[in-house]
Amino acid sequence: MALSSLPLAAQAQAVGMADAAPSVTVPLLPAAPPLDGTLDGSWSAAAVVHLTYEATYHKPAPEDTTVHIGRYGGVLYAAFEAKQSEPMTATQVTDGPGVLTGDAVMVHIWPNGLNGFAYWFATNPYGARDQYSSENSAYAPSWVAFGRRTSDGYIAILKIPLSAMHVQKNSAWQMQFHRMVVASNSNYVWELASEQASFIDARYAGRVLGLTDTKAKALQPRLQVYGLGEATTLANGGSTSHVGADFSVPITATTSVFGTVHPDFSNVEIDQQSIAPTEFARRFSEVRPFFTQAASVFGNQSDINAPMSVLYTPGIPTFRDGFGAEGRQGTVSFGAFNAFGDDRNDNALSLFASDPHQELTVGVQRVGVDLTPAGTSDFRDLVSEESVSLFNPHSHFTSFANVATETGTLVTTPGDAEYVDVGEAYQTSTAAVAVAFQKMGPQFAPADGYSNQPPGEPGIAGYTSAASKQINFLQTSRILDIAFSVNADRYHAPTGNVNQSDFGDSVRIDFKDLISVTAMQGISSLQTCVPLTPTSCSQAFLPYNNGGLMVQYAMNTANPSTIMYLSGDYYHGRLDSWTRQFAWPLTKRIALALEGDDTIYTSSLADEANTKQWLERASLNYQFNKSVSFDLGVRRIIGTTQPYAFAPFGVTGTLVPLDATNLSAAFHFFRGENELYVVYGDPNQLTTVPALFVKFIRYIGAGKGT
């Protein structure tokens, strides 16, 4: 079920929750408070609040968390005194995303209330840092954190410069103080209203006084200059080096223009190889800095199980330079970019506007591609999408409608390149029900987006639906919660034939000892084009079923483990798959992860071969300190790929065995204005890339991602 793009509605069954938002006045401290965990000195003059609510189960917090907050010299100080009887879960020593995979504390900040960007800053018992900004997914300003364990819990301190955030004059500051306890699946918070579903919601966040007259340092432009050297063999293109730059210039307190010159595409952060069976083509995560700059302003429409997206940036090839703008004025968010390549221009525009309470939202997105290759015909594609949604935080309902139209070189019948999505959803903190009518023309295929068109007979018209319910038990119970989910859809082709049908359900039980058990089934059929010759195929309505059992341990930590078995009718036969993933902290700073997956396809056709494929993967992570880490990874994929709808083989197809090994290693340093990568290979590639990359980045002016 995909309900993540819907605004979260409210929960009315909470016990003992407050309806009026709490408030706190942040005092000006007489001196900078010490960061040694003793909470002496000027900490005595700080304001004090308590995290009295447990937000996962909507109950009073069973343990005390005291937060001391004050300001001095343009800096916000927050110290958490966390009492904890459960086992401590904290393995992240180096700054970065892993901080939230264990016990941690967070300060969520809306400096301009609903009329601006959202931020959060987090740290754990080791003082490792992580942060977020709704403006830029690469947000990493300079700030300080401290952590120390105590006999009955831990103390964590955050020192946050106000200049790291976009702050408008006379803004209405709002905050939420938040503590995560992994062992009990708990979230302790300062504010939780009785009708509130998401405990991180600016509509309900506590009011913070004493900061409206704070004079933060003026916003600075950011220039990041990088130098990249690559040492490799002649067969791989030969050694090379180049320099480039990314920049961002603030125009107002909440608006910036940004760009890149000679962008770097040596990103090797994510291993996205998989052999998991799939009904549709796989989607990959974007890692290129230029596209992550404005990512937050695209795709903000409400929908469920959307079969398409007008913008999918991983599909945009290498470009020469790019420029854009993004920002927010009041409750209006906007963004645009142009990426210029050789004989190619990719461009996109997004605008979303809401009422002051962010209940009515309207939006428009336009994505275009222009190709003018020498010696061949020009190609053009333009997709426009208009959206509207109405969210009622009191009744918990969201109504939405999205309409898109495509024009361009490949669209020969305008009415066949349209998309309509109209739906209704009800969502609380523990339950959700949604249904939508969707229609997508057979020629709707955004060049810079994606559309899950049934390959055997394009064009869909039908419904999609989803529902879920979570039952919570006492935090002292052996079973913490049981979650149920179900989803169903059915679509017809323009001819009237059913060309896609899906049904799935699951039951998950979460235990107090970090073990989760999930039983699931998926029954799917898709109109498939089965190749007969290199240029012809036959249509067949084929199954892509899978059902089975999954056992997980410590899934919300830095060292998760999973065993999963799935089986079902698949293509012309049956497919069985195993996933085995294990991770162990060898020491405080060293972690080992192992994975072994396999899929076995057994065909019912005498003249179609059976196939088997394995994936083996191992990685070692060494966290030297808060600024330095090292990773080593090796992966091997052997066997023959199983058929799937977008890359099937037929009775006359030739099966090519695969034996591919990839070895990669990465050293990363980031502190202040300097960042260094030393990388061997590329884990995104099927086989080892025999290349050594050295990349140095210098951030001038504002910090990274600010």
N, C-alpha and C positions, 0 to 999 in steps of 0.2 A: 504494500500500500504506500502510495506517495502523496502524503498530505503536507509535506514540509513547506510548500509554498503558500499555504493558507495562513492567514492571521490566526493566532491562537485565541480561542474563545475563553469563556470563564468557567470556573468551577464553583458551584453554589453549595456543595455539601460539606465544605470545610468546617472543622470544629475549632472554635475559639479564635478565628482569624479576625483581624481588625479591618474595619471598613474605611476608616480615616487614615490617610497616609501619614506615617510618622515624620518627624522633622528633627533636625539637629543644627545647632549653630556652631560653626567651626571657629574656634578662637585663634587669635594671633598669639603664638607662643613667644615668651621672652627671649628664647635662644633656640638654636637648632637642637633638637632632642638627640640623645645618643642612640646609636644603632647596634648596641651590643647585647640587646635582649634583656637588660636589667630593668628597663622602664623607669629609670631614675631621672634626675634632672628636670628639664622642662616638661617631661611627660605628665607631671602632676597637674599641669595647667590645661591638659587636653580634655576635650569633651569625651564622654563615654556613652556607648550604646551597646546593647546586647542582642545577639542573634537568638531570638526567642521562638522562632517557628522552624519546623521541619517541613520542607516544601515537597518532597517526593510523596509523602504519605498524608500531607496536610494535617499535621498534628503538632503539639508543642514539642520543642526541641528537648531531648532527654539529657543533653549535656550543655554546659555553659560555654559560651564564646563571648568574650569581652573585647570590644573594639575601641581603641583610643585614637582620636583623630584631632589634628591641629594643622596649622600652617605657619610657615616662617620663610621669609626671603623668596617668595614666589614658588614655594614648594609645598605640596600637600603630603602630610605624614599620616600613616595609618598603621597601628600596631594591633595584631590579633593575639589574644591570650586564649588558646584552645585547650580545653580539658578533654581528654580522650581515654576511655577505658578499652575501646576496641584495639586490636593489633594495628600498628601503624603501617600504612602502605605508601612508601615513598622511595623511588629508585632513581629519579632523574636528578643528575648533578649539573649537567650542562644546560644553559639557557635554551629554551625552544619549546616546541609544541608538546613534548613529553611531560611537561610540568603538570598538565591536567589529567595524566593517566595515573595519578595517585592522590593521596590526601593533599589538599591545597586550600588556599584562601584567595579570594578575589574581591576587587573593588570595581563594580560596574558604574560607569559615569556617563551622564548625559549633560554636558556643560550648558547646552542650550535647550534643555527639555526635549519636546517633540520636534523642535525646529532646528535640528542639527544632526551631527554625527554621533554615533555611539562608540564608547571605548570600554575596554576592561583591562585590568592589570592583575596578574596572578603570581603567586610564589608558593613554595612548598617548605617543608621542615628543613631542607638543605639550603634554602635561599636562592634556588634556581628561579629564573624569571621567564614569563611569557606575557604577551600582550596582544591586543586586537583593536582595530579601528574599522568601522563600517565604510570608511572612505577608501582604504587601501589594504589589501590582504597581505602586503609585504611590510606592514607597519612594525618598526623596531626602533623606537627612539631610545636615547640614553636615559636610564633611570636606575635606581639602586634598590636591592632587596636584601634582607637578612633573615636567616632562619636558625633556630636552635631548639633542640629537644629539651624537655623538662621532665621531672619525675612523674608528672601526671598529664603530659600532653606535649605541646610545643608552643613557641612564640615566633611569630613571623611579622616582619616590619617592611612596609613599602614606602619608598621615598619617590614621589611622582612630581616632576616639574610641570607646572601649569602650562608652560610654553609648548609642551608636547601635544597639546590639544587645540583644536579650533574653538575659540571662545569669542562670542559676540558680546558687545557692550550691554550691560544691564541684563545679562542672561539669567534664566531661572534654572539653577543647578538642581539636578536630581541624581540620586545614587541608590545602589543596592549593595549591601555588604553580604558576602556569601562565603560559606565554608563547605568543602566537600569531604565526606568520609566514605571511603571506598568499601570498607568491610561491612558496613550496614546499608550501603546504597543510599546514604543520606545527604541531603542538602540543607544546611542550616542557613537561614536568612533573617535579615532585619525587618523586612516588610513583606506581608502576604495578606492581600485582601480576600474576603470571603468569596467573591465572584471571579477570582484571578486563576487562570489556567497555567500560564507560563510565569514562573516566579522572576523571570528577567523580562520586564515589560515596562517601558517608560511611562505608560499610561498610569501606572500605579506606584511607581518608584517614590521613595522617600524624598522629602524636600530638604535641601541643604542650604542654610543661610550663612552669611558671613563671607561669601566668596564673590558676590556681585561687584564689589568695589576693588577686587584684586586686579592689580595691573600686571598682567602677564607680558613677557617679552614679545615684541612685535614678531609676527610671522616672518620666517626667512625662506628664500628660495632654496631648493635642493639641487645639487649637481653631483651625480655619481659618475666618476670617470674610472674606466676599467682598462686593464691591459691583459691580454690573453696570449699565452704561448702554447703551441701544440707541437709535440715531438712524436712523429709517427713514421711509418715506412712509406716508401714511394708507392707501393701498391695501394696504400690507403689514402693517397693524395699528397703525401709528403709533408714535412714539417712547415709550420707557418706561424705567424704572429700578427695580431692586429689590436687596435685600440678603438674604443667607442665610448659613448656617454649617454646617460639618461638624465633628464632634468624635470623638475616640477617647480612652477612659479605661482605663488598665491596671488590671486587677483582681489579677492575679498577674504573675510574671515573664514568662509566656508567654500570657496571656489578656487580651483587651480587649473592652469594649463600645463600639459606635460608632453614629453616627446622623447624620442630615441634616435640617435644617429649611429649608424653602423651597429645595429643591435647584436648581442651575443646569443647564440643558440647552442651553447655547450652545456646546457642544463642537464644534469644527470642525477637529480635528487630522488626520483621515484622509479622503482622497478614495477612496471605495469604489465608484465608478461603473465599470462594465465592460460590454462588449458580447460577451465571450467566450461561445461556445456552451456550453450546459449541459443535462444530462439532468434534473436536479432543481432545485428552487428554490435561489437563492443564499443563503449565510449571511454575516453581517456581524460585524465585531469590535465588542466593547463598549468604549465610551470614557467612560461615566458613572462618576464617582468612587465613588458609593455602592456600585455593584455590583462594582467592581474591588477594594474593600476585603476582601471575603471570598471572592474568586474561587478562591483556592488550595485551599479545603476542599470544593469541589464537583467532581464528575466525576473522582474519583481511582480509579475502578474500572478493572480490566484488561479490555481488549477489542480486537478488530481489526475495522476497517471497520464500525463500529456504525452501523446505519441510523436511530438515534434518539438523542435526548438528553432527559432529563426536565426539564432547565433550560436555557433559551436566553434570557438576559436582554435582548438587543436587541429581543425581541418584547414586552417589558413597556412599556406606554405611560407618558407623563408622570405622575408622582405628586406628592403634596403634601409628605409627609415620610416618613422611614423610620428604623427602629432595628434594631440587630442585635448579635450577639456572635460572636466567633471566637477560636480559640486552640488551644493544644496543651499537653497534659499527658502527659509521657512519650512513648509512641508512639501516643497517642490524639489525633486532630485533630477539631475540631468547629466548626460554624458555623450560624448561623440569622439570618434577617432577615424583617422585615415592611415592605412598601412600601404606604403608605396614599394612596389617591387619592379623587377624588369618586365615591362609590358603588362603589369597587373596593378590594380588598385582595389583594396578591400576597405569598405567604409561602413560605419554603423552610427546610429543616432538613437538615443533613448531619452524619454521624458515621462516622469510619473509625478502626479500631483494628488495631494490628499486634503481633506478638510482639517481644521485645527485639531480634531480628536483622532485623526487617522482612521476614520471609519469608512468614508467614501473615498475610493482611490480610482483615478483614471490614468491611463498610460498609452503611450505610442512608442513603437520601435520600428526602425527602418534599417535594413541591412542590404548593402549592394556590393556587387562584384563586377568589375570591368576588366576584360582581357583583350589586349590588342597585339597578339603574337604576329611576328613578321612572317609573311608567306602563307598565313591561314586566315580563316574568317574570324572576325571579332566575336566575342562572347559577352553577353550582359545578363545580369540577373538582379532583380530588385524585389524584396519582400517587405511588406508593411503589415504590422500587427497593431490593432487597437484593443484596449482592454478596459474593463470596468469591474469593480467589485464593491460590495456593500457589506460591511461587517458590523454586527450588533453585539457588543461585549456583554450585554445583559441577557439576551435570549440565546446566545452562543451560536447564532446562524451566520453564515457567509453565503451571499449570492454572487455569482461571477459570470462574465461572458468575455470571450476572446475571439476575435475575428482577424484572419490574415489573408492577404492576397499576394500572389506572385506573378510577376511579369518578366519577360526576357526572351532570350534566344530559343530556349527549349519549350516555351509555352506556346502551343499552337491553338489551343482552345481555352480562352480566359476562364470560363466557368469550371474547367477541370483543374484549376490551380488555386483553389480557395480552401480555407480551413475555418471551421466553426467549432467552438467549444463553449457550452453553456451548462452550468451546474449549480448545485446547492450542497452545502456542507454544514454539519453540526459537530462541534468539537469542544470538549472540556479537557481537564487535565488527565482524566482517566478513560475517556471514551471518545469515539469519533465515528461518524457515519457520513458518507458523501456519495453522490451520484452525479454523473454528467453525461450529456449527449455530445458526441463528437462526430464531425464529418470532415473528411480530408479527400480532396479531389485526386484523381489518378496521376495528374501532372504536377502536383505540389511536391517539390523537392528542392528546398533552399540550398543554394550552392555553398553558402557559408554557415549553414545550419545542418539539421538532420531531420529525417522523417522516417518513422518505422512503417514503411509501406510493405504490405504483403507482396513478396517478390513474384509470386505466381499470378496474381491478379490485383494490381494496384488500385487504390481508392477504397476508403472505408466510410461506413456510416452506421452508427450504432451507439451503444451505451458502455460506460465503465462505472464501476461502483467499488466501494471499499468500506470496511467497518472494522473497528477494533475496540477492545475493552480490557482494562487492567484492573484486577482485584488485588488490593493491598492488604497485608496482614500486619500484625504488630512487629515492630523492629526487633523485638526479642524472640520472635518465632523462628522456628527452623526454616520455614518457607517465608520469604519476604513478599513475593507477589506471584500471580499467575496472569499471563497476558494472552488474549485470544485475538486473532485477526483473520479476516476473510476478504477476498477480492474476486470480482467476476467482471468479464466484459464479453461482448459479442458484437461483431461487425459484419456488414454485408458489402459486397463489391457493387459497382454501378450496374452490373448485370442482374443483381438480386441474389447471387450466390453468397453463402456464408464463406468469408475468406479469412476470418480470424476468430477464435473463441478461446477464452482462458478462464480457469477457475483455480483458486488456491486458498488454502487455509493453514493455520498453524496454531500451536499451543506452546507457550514458553513458560517454564517454571524457574524462578530465580531463588536460589537458596542462600542462606546467610553466610556460608563458607565460600562464597565467590564462585560457586558452581551453578551453571545454567543448563537446562535440558530443553531442547525444542524438538517437537514432532511436527512434520509439515508434509503437505502434498501439493503438487501442481499438475493440473490437467490442461494442456494447451494443444491447440491444433492451428495450423497455418497453411494457407494456400501457397504451395511451393512450386518453383520452376525447376524440375529435375532434368539436368542436361542429358540429351541423347547424342548430340554431336557438338562440336565446338560452336555451332551457330544456331542450334535448335534445342528445344526442351519440351517436356510434357508437363501439364499442370496436374498436381496431386494435392489433396487435402491431407497433410501428414501430421502425426502427433509429435510433440516435443515435451513429453511428460517427465516429471521427476518428483519423487516423494521419498521421505526417509527420516532420519534421526540425526540430531546434532547435539554434541555435548561440549560445553565450553567452560574454561576455568580462567578467572581473573581477566575477563574481557575488557574491563574498564581500566586496566593498568598498562604499564609499559611492557609487560611480559605475558601476553595472553596465549592461551593454548586452545586448540579446537580439533575435534574429531567429528567428521560428518560423512554419512553414507547416503547416497541418493540413487534411486533406480526407477525406471519406468519405460513405457513404450516410447520409441524414439525413431523418427524417420521411417526406414523400412524394417526396423527390428526393435532392439532393446539396448538401452545404455545404462551402464552401472558406473558410478564414480565415487571415489574416496578422496577426502581432504584430510590431511594430518598436519597440523601446525603446532609446534611446541616452542616455548621460550623460557629460559632460565636466567636469573641473575646470578652469575658465577661469583661476583664480589659486589661491593658497593658501586664500583665504577664499570664493571665488565658484564655484558649480557650476551648470551648465545641464543640464536633462533634457528630452528630446523623445520623443514617442510618436505613432505612427500605426498604427491597427489597422483592419482591415476584414473583414467577413463577407459572403459572397455565397451566397444560397440559390436553387437552381434546381429548381423543382418538375417532376415528371414528369406531373402532372395538367394537362390542358388548361385547366380552369376554376379553377386555383389560381395566384395571381400569384407571380412571382419577386420576391425582395427583395434589397436591398443596404444595408449600414449601415457608416458610418465613425465612428471615434473619433479625435480629434486632441487632443493634450494637450502642454502645455509648462509648465515650472516653473523658477524661478530661486531659488537659495538663497544668502544672503549671511550668513556667520558673522563678526560684528564682533569678538567675543572669547569667552571662556569662558561669559559670562552672557547675551549678547545675540545674537539671530539675526533674520533677516527672510526671509520666503518670499512669492513671487508666483506664482500659478498661473492658467492659463486652459485650458478644456476645451470642446470642441464635439463633439456627437453629432448626426449627420445620417443620413437614410435611414429605412428601415422595419425594425422589429425582426423577426428571424427567428423561426420557430415553435419552441417547446420544450414539454416535456410538461406543465408547470404553467401555461402561458399560450399555448396554441395558437390558431391561427385556422383556420376551416374554409372549405369551398367557398362558403358564403354570408356569410363574414365581411367586414367592411369594413376595409381597411388604411389606417391614418392615418399620413401622413408625419410625420417628426420632424426638427426643426431646433432644437437646444437648445444654448445657450452659457452657460458658467459662468465668471465671473471672481472670484477671491478673493485676498486678501493678508493676511498675518499678521506682526505684530511681537511678539516674546516676550523678556521679561526675567525672570530668576530668579537671585536671590542671597540667601543667608541666609534671613531670615524674610519676604522680600517677593517677590511674583511679579506680573507685569503682562502682560496681553494687550491688544493693539490689533488688531482683526480687521475686515476688510471682507468681507462675503459668507459663504457656507457651501459648501465644496466637496462636501459630501455630497448637496446638492440637484441636481436636473437642470439648472435654470437659475439665473442669478445672483440672489442674494438682495440687494436694494438696501438693505443695512443696515450700519451701522458699530457694532461692539461694543467697549466699553472695559471690561475686567474687571481689578480689583485684588484680590489675595488677601494677607492677612496671617496668617502662621503664628505662633501663640502657644503657648508651652510647648515640647513636643517638635517635631522637624522634620517636614517633609512626608513622609507615609506611614509614620511610625515609631510 
